[in-house]
Amino acid sequence: MQKKILLLGSGELGKEFTIAAQRIGQYIVAVDNYENAPAMQVAHEYEVINMLDGNALDAIVAKHNPDLIIPEIEAIRTERFYDYEKSGIQVVPSAKAANFTMNRKSIRDLAAKDLGLKTANYRYATSAAELRSGVEAVGMPCVVKPLMSSSGKGQSTIKTVLDIEKAWNYAVEGSRGDVIEVIVEAFIKFESEITLLTVTQQNGPTLFCPPIGHRQERGDYMESWQPALVNEKQLYEAQDMAEKITEALGGAGLFGVEFFLAEDGVYFSELSPRPHDTGMVTLAGTQNFNEFELHLRAVLGLPIPEISLERAGASAVILAGENSDKPTYSGLAALANLTKTDFRIFGKPTSRPYRRMGVALAYDTPEVDIKSVVERAKSAASLIKVNP
């Protein structure tokens, strides 16, 4: 059952997915807008195009005639997916899911207006003036995000009116694609954040991974850990919301569904229709299948009888500090000398400040205090230096 998979986006998540696919005999064509992207290094073939160019995207699809199209990033002309799906190509998880979740407006309105899920109060803005009105409506402090972005790019917090214009300019700079619009959200006094990896199957029930906790800076995750401490009521609420929204989007695959846990309940935050960056903690062997293996099995229609917690684990990011066209790494031997740890270097050909270049992993028995595992992952990550 070898399938030809067109992977749209070839970063670190795509690389791990490609490795998982190669292990069970699938054929991967990796696509991105720059050469030597991480997934290209392990794929059978690769293409370099601007995926926001619909004609270029059409040409690549016609050239390779894939069985499956799997998007890994936001900046894609996703409205083309509907035609690909009608022609018989399987779009993962579905054309609707990919199209809706590439734009925060579509997914937020689906969650809040159509499904009635609990979310932060929010408004949209297409100018600094509209943003000012939105801030007045939701109150301060509040969070501003581009409708299309990833890894926290363009995200900031507004605490005073003096921050509004700066937040607008930063959001526009960090926006991916050609959508110049932002969402402004009321700040939720949350106790913690979780990612609930949710697996929808072609012929089977929706499954949930043990919840993953995470900490963010600049809108991007710094550490994640599994399992996260979530009480039974909160977990049920999150699972119920995750099942409702993934069912509405349709298709089979792994979704990363993010929630805020607050005193007054669980709030839906965001959703990605693919493996999630915080889910890289599963590379520490926390589950019987990591998130990339789960995504692959779901999209291929292979049954997943269960998802079980095998270890407590944590991940901590390895960030670049400078711009470089040929980054190198030091400290790998020191990290490798630590017990119950591991690491991944993504192989990105260039670096810039705060770019995620790798991840350190730590693990232990499920009963151990998860905070100690997180600290070990952070300490391990601090040993690696990205050199310009």
C-alpha positions as CSV (number, residue, x, y, z in Angstrom):
1,M,0.0,0.0,0.0
2,Q,2.7,2.5,-0.9
3,K,1.3,5.9,-1.4
4,K,2.8,9.0,-3.0
5,I,2.6,11.8,-0.5
6,L,3.0,15.5,-1.4
7,L,4.2,17.2,1.7
8,L,3.5,21.0,1.6
9,G,5.9,22.5,4.1
10,S,9.2,20.9,5.0
11,G,10.2,22.0,8.4
12,E,11.1,20.0,11.5
13,L,7.6,18.6,11.9
14,G,7.6,17.6,8.2
15,K,11.0,15.9,8.7
16,E,9.8,13.7,11.5
17,F,6.7,12.8,9.6
18,T,8.8,11.9,6.5
19,I,11.0,9.7,8.6
20,A,7.9,7.9,10.0
21,A,6.5,7.5,6.5
22,Q,9.8,6.2,5.1
23,R,9.8,3.5,7.8
24,I,6.7,1.9,6.5
25,G,7.5,2.3,2.8
26,Q,5.7,5.5,1.7
27,Y,7.0,7.8,-1.0
28,I,7.5,11.5,-0.1
29,V,7.8,14.6,-2.2
30,A,8.8,17.5,0.1
31,V,7.8,21.0,-0.9
32,D,8.9,24.4,0.6
33,N,9.9,27.9,-0.5
34,Y,13.6,27.4,0.1
35,E,16.2,24.6,-0.7
36,N,17.5,22.1,1.8
37,A,14.6,22.4,4.2
38,P,14.7,19.8,6.9
39,A,12.1,17.4,5.3
40,M,13.8,17.6,1.9
41,Q,16.9,16.1,3.4
42,V,15.1,12.8,4.0
43,A,12.4,12.8,1.2
44,H,12.6,10.9,-2.1
45,E,12.1,14.1,-4.1
46,Y,11.7,17.8,-3.4
47,E,10.3,20.9,-5.0
48,V,11.0,24.6,-4.3
49,I,7.9,26.8,-5.0
50,N,5.9,29.7,-3.5
51,M,2.9,27.7,-2.2
52,L,0.8,30.9,-2.2
53,D,1.1,30.9,-6.0
54,G,-1.9,28.9,-7.0
55,N,-0.7,28.2,-10.5
56,A,2.7,26.9,-9.2
57,L,0.8,24.7,-6.7
58,D,-1.4,23.4,-9.4
59,A,1.6,22.6,-11.6
60,I,3.4,20.6,-8.8
61,V,0.2,18.6,-8.1
62,A,-0.2,17.8,-11.8
63,K,3.5,16.9,-12.1
64,H,3.5,14.4,-9.2
65,N,-0.1,13.3,-9.2
66,P,0.0,12.3,-5.5
67,D,-2.3,10.0,-3.7
68,L,-2.3,12.3,-0.6
69,I,-1.6,16.0,0.0
70,I,-0.4,16.8,3.5
71,P,0.0,20.5,4.5
72,E,2.5,21.3,7.2
73,I,2.4,25.1,7.2
74,E,-0.1,27.9,6.9
75,A,1.1,29.8,3.9
76,I,-0.5,27.8,1.2
77,R,-3.2,28.6,-1.4
78,T,-5.6,26.2,0.5
79,E,-8.7,27.1,-1.5
80,R,-7.2,25.0,-4.3
81,F,-7.5,21.9,-2.0
82,Y,-11.2,21.6,-2.8
83,D,-10.6,21.0,-6.5
84,Y,-7.8,18.5,-5.6
85,E,-10.1,16.6,-3.4
86,K,-12.8,16.5,-6.0
87,S,-10.3,15.1,-8.5
88,G,-9.7,12.1,-6.2
89,I,-6.7,13.2,-4.2
90,Q,-6.9,12.7,-0.4
91,V,-6.2,16.1,1.3
92,V,-5.2,15.7,4.9
93,P,-7.2,15.8,7.1
94,S,-9.7,17.2,4.6
95,A,-9.9,20.2,2.2
96,K,-12.2,21.9,4.6
97,A,-10.0,21.3,7.7
98,A,-6.9,22.5,5.9
99,N,-8.6,25.6,4.5
100,F,-10.4,26.6,7.7
101,T,-7.4,26.2,10.0
102,M,-4.9,28.1,7.8
103,N,-6.8,31.2,8.8
104,R,-7.6,32.0,12.4
105,K,-10.8,33.8,11.4
106,S,-12.4,30.7,9.9
107,I,-11.5,28.4,12.7
108,R,-12.4,30.8,15.5
109,D,-15.8,31.6,13.9
110,L,-16.5,27.9,13.5
111,A,-15.6,27.2,17.1
112,A,-17.4,30.2,18.7
113,K,-20.3,30.9,16.4
114,D,-21.2,27.6,14.8
115,L,-20.3,25.2,17.5
116,G,-20.8,27.4,20.6
117,L,-17.4,26.5,22.1
118,K,-16.1,28.7,25.0
119,T,-13.5,31.1,23.7
120,A,-12.0,34.4,24.7
121,N,-14.0,37.5,23.6
122,Y,-12.5,38.6,20.3
123,R,-12.7,41.0,17.4
124,Y,-11.0,41.3,13.9
125,A,-9.2,44.3,12.5
126,T,-7.8,45.2,9.1
127,S,-6.2,48.5,10.1
128,A,-4.7,50.2,13.2
129,A,-7.9,52.2,13.6
130,E,-10.0,49.0,13.6
131,L,-7.6,47.4,16.0
132,R,-8.1,50.4,18.4
133,S,-11.9,49.8,18.3
134,G,-11.4,46.1,18.9
135,V,-9.2,46.8,21.9
136,E,-11.9,49.0,23.3
137,A,-14.4,46.2,22.8
138,V,-12.5,43.4,24.5
139,G,-10.6,45.4,27.0
140,M,-6.9,45.5,28.1
141,P,-4.8,43.6,28.5
142,C,-5.4,41.7,25.3
143,V,-3.5,39.7,22.7
144,V,-3.1,40.5,19.0
145,K,-2.3,37.8,16.4
146,P,-2.1,37.9,12.6
147,L,-4.9,35.7,11.0
148,M,-2.1,33.8,9.2
149,S,1.1,33.1,11.1
150,S,3.0,30.4,12.9
151,S,5.4,29.9,15.8
152,G,4.2,33.1,17.5
153,K,5.2,35.4,14.7
154,G,3.5,38.8,14.9
155,Q,1.9,38.0,18.2
156,S,2.0,40.6,21.0
157,T,0.2,41.8,24.1
158,I,-1.5,45.2,24.4
159,K,-1.4,46.6,27.9
160,T,-1.9,50.4,27.2
161,V,-3.2,52.4,24.3
162,L,0.4,53.3,23.4
163,D,0.9,49.6,22.4
164,I,-1.8,49.5,19.8
165,E,0.0,50.9,16.7
166,K,3.1,49.0,17.6
167,A,1.1,45.8,17.9
168,W,-0.6,46.4,14.5
169,N,2.8,47.0,12.8
170,Y,4.3,43.9,14.4
171,A,1.4,41.7,13.4
172,V,1.6,42.9,9.8
173,E,5.3,42.2,9.7
174,G,4.8,38.7,11.2
175,S,1.8,37.7,9.0
176,R,2.2,34.9,6.5
177,G,0.5,34.9,3.2
178,D,-1.4,37.8,1.7
179,V,-4.1,38.3,4.4
180,I,-3.5,41.6,6.3
181,E,-5.9,41.2,9.1
182,V,-5.5,40.4,12.8
183,I,-7.6,39.0,15.7
184,V,-7.6,40.7,19.0
185,E,-8.5,38.6,22.0
186,A,-9.4,39.4,25.6
187,F,-6.7,38.2,27.9
188,I,-7.8,35.1,29.9
189,K,-6.5,34.6,33.4
190,F,-5.6,31.0,32.8
191,E,-3.9,28.6,35.2
192,S,-2.3,26.6,32.5
193,E,-2.3,25.8,28.8
194,I,-2.6,22.4,27.2
195,T,-2.4,20.8,23.8
196,L,-4.8,17.9,23.3
197,L,-3.5,15.8,20.4
198,T,-6.7,14.4,18.9
199,V,-6.7,11.6,16.3
200,T,-9.6,11.1,13.9
201,Q,-9.7,7.8,12.1
202,Q,-11.2,6.7,8.8
203,N,-12.8,3.6,10.4
204,G,-12.6,4.0,14.1
205,P,-13.3,6.2,17.1
206,T,-11.7,9.6,17.8
207,L,-8.7,9.0,20.1
208,F,-7.0,11.4,22.5
209,C,-3.3,11.5,23.6
210,P,-2.6,12.2,27.3
211,P,-2.7,16.0,27.6
212,I,0.5,18.0,26.9
213,G,1.4,21.1,29.0
214,H,3.5,23.9,27.5
215,R,5.0,27.2,28.3
216,Q,5.3,30.0,25.7
217,E,7.4,33.1,25.1
218,R,6.9,35.5,22.2
219,G,3.9,33.3,21.2
220,D,6.1,30.3,20.6
221,Y,6.5,27.2,22.8
222,M,9.6,26.9,25.0
223,E,9.0,23.7,26.9
224,S,6.3,21.0,26.7
225,W,5.6,18.1,29.0
226,Q,3.4,15.0,29.0
227,P,1.4,14.2,30.9
228,A,0.1,17.6,32.0
229,L,-1.8,17.9,35.3
230,V,-5.4,18.2,34.3
231,N,-8.4,17.3,36.5
232,E,-11.0,14.9,35.2
233,K,-13.7,17.6,34.6
234,Q,-11.3,19.8,32.7
235,L,-10.1,16.9,30.6
236,Y,-13.6,15.8,29.7
237,E,-14.5,19.4,28.7
238,A,-11.4,19.6,26.5
239,Q,-12.0,16.2,24.9
240,D,-15.7,17.1,24.2
241,M,-14.7,20.4,22.5
242,A,-11.9,18.7,20.5
243,E,-14.2,16.0,19.3
244,K,-16.9,18.5,18.2
245,I,-14.5,20.7,16.2
246,T,-12.6,17.9,14.6
247,E,-15.8,16.2,13.6
248,A,-17.0,19.5,12.0
249,L,-13.8,19.8,10.0
250,G,-13.9,16.2,8.8
251,G,-11.3,13.9,7.5
252,A,-8.7,11.6,9.2
253,G,-5.4,12.7,10.9
254,L,-3.9,14.1,14.0
255,F,-5.0,17.6,15.2
256,G,-3.2,19.7,17.8
257,V,-6.0,21.4,19.7
258,E,-5.0,24.0,22.2
259,F,-6.9,25.1,25.4
260,F,-6.6,27.5,28.3
261,L,-7.5,26.0,31.7
262,A,-9.0,28.7,33.9
263,E,-10.9,28.9,37.1
264,D,-14.2,29.4,35.2
265,G,-13.6,26.5,32.9
266,V,-11.8,25.4,29.7
267,Y,-11.4,27.8,26.8
268,F,-10.8,26.7,23.2
269,S,-7.7,28.6,21.9
270,E,-6.4,27.3,18.5
271,L,-6.2,24.2,16.3
272,S,-3.7,22.8,13.9
273,P,-4.7,20.0,11.5
274,R,-1.3,18.3,11.7
275,P,1.3,17.3,14.3
276,H,1.9,20.1,16.8
277,D,5.2,21.6,17.8
278,T,4.4,21.0,21.5
279,G,3.9,17.3,20.5
280,M,7.6,16.9,19.8
281,V,7.7,15.7,23.5
282,T,6.3,12.4,22.1
283,L,9.7,11.9,20.5
284,A,10.9,11.1,24.1
285,G,8.9,7.8,23.9
286,T,6.1,9.1,26.1
287,Q,3.5,7.2,24.1
288,N,3.3,3.9,22.3
289,F,3.2,5.9,19.0
290,N,4.6,9.4,18.6
291,E,2.5,12.1,17.1
292,F,4.0,11.7,13.6
293,E,3.3,7.9,13.6
294,L,-0.2,8.5,14.7
295,H,-0.8,11.1,12.0
296,L,0.6,8.8,9.4
297,R,-1.4,5.8,10.5
298,A,-4.6,7.8,10.6
299,V,-4.2,9.3,7.1
300,L,-3.3,5.9,5.6
301,G,-6.4,4.3,7.2
302,L,-4.4,1.9,9.4
303,P,-6.2,1.1,12.6
304,I,-5.0,2.6,15.9
305,P,-6.4,0.3,18.7
306,E,-5.2,2.5,21.5
307,I,-2.9,5.4,22.6
308,S,-1.1,4.6,25.9
309,L,1.2,6.6,28.1
310,E,4.5,4.8,28.4
311,R,6.8,7.5,30.1
312,A,6.7,10.9,31.5
313,G,8.6,13.2,29.2
314,A,9.5,16.8,28.4
315,S,10.9,18.8,25.5
316,A,12.8,22.1,25.5
317,V,13.7,24.1,22.4
318,I,17.2,24.9,21.2
319,L,17.1,28.4,19.7
320,A,19.5,30.4,17.5
321,G,20.8,33.7,18.7
322,E,22.3,35.2,15.5
323,N,21.8,35.2,11.8
324,S,23.9,32.7,9.9
325,D,24.0,31.0,6.5
326,K,26.0,28.1,7.9
327,P,25.1,27.4,11.5
328,T,27.1,24.9,13.5
329,Y,26.5,23.3,16.9
330,S,28.6,22.8,20.0
331,G,27.8,20.9,23.2
332,L,26.3,17.8,21.6
333,A,28.7,15.5,23.4
334,A,27.9,17.1,26.8
335,L,24.2,16.5,26.2
336,A,24.7,13.0,24.9
337,N,26.5,12.2,28.2
338,L,23.3,12.8,30.2
339,T,21.1,9.9,31.2
340,K,17.5,9.6,30.2
341,T,17.8,12.4,27.6
342,D,17.9,12.7,23.8
343,F,17.9,15.5,21.2
344,R,17.1,16.4,17.7
345,I,19.0,18.9,15.5
346,F,16.6,19.9,12.7
347,G,19.2,20.7,10.0
348,K,17.8,24.1,9.0
349,P,20.3,25.6,6.5
350,T,20.1,29.1,8.0
351,S,19.6,30.6,11.5
352,R,18.2,33.9,12.9
353,P,17.5,35.1,16.4
354,Y,14.9,32.9,18.2
355,R,14.7,30.5,15.3
356,R,14.0,26.9,16.6
357,M,17.0,24.8,15.5
358,G,16.5,21.7,17.6
359,V,14.9,20.2,20.7
360,A,16.2,18.5,23.8
361,L,14.2,15.6,25.3
362,A,14.1,14.1,28.8
363,Y,12.1,11.2,30.1
364,D,11.4,9.1,33.2
365,T,8.9,6.7,34.6
366,P,5.2,7.8,34.5
367,E,5.1,8.3,38.3
368,V,7.9,10.8,38.5
369,D,7.4,14.5,39.3
370,I,7.0,16.0,35.8
371,K,8.6,19.3,36.9
372,S,11.9,17.5,37.5
373,V,11.7,16.1,33.9
374,V,11.0,19.6,32.5
375,E,14.0,21.0,34.4
376,R,16.3,18.2,33.0
377,A,15.1,19.0,29.4
378,K,15.8,22.7,29.9
379,S,19.2,22.0,31.4
380,A,20.0,19.7,28.4
381,A,18.9,22.3,25.9
382,S,21.1,24.9,27.5
383,L,24.2,22.8,26.7
384,I,23.7,23.2,23.0
385,K,25.0,26.4,21.3
386,V,24.1,27.4,17.8
387,N,27.2,29.0,16.3
388,P,27.1,31.5,13.4
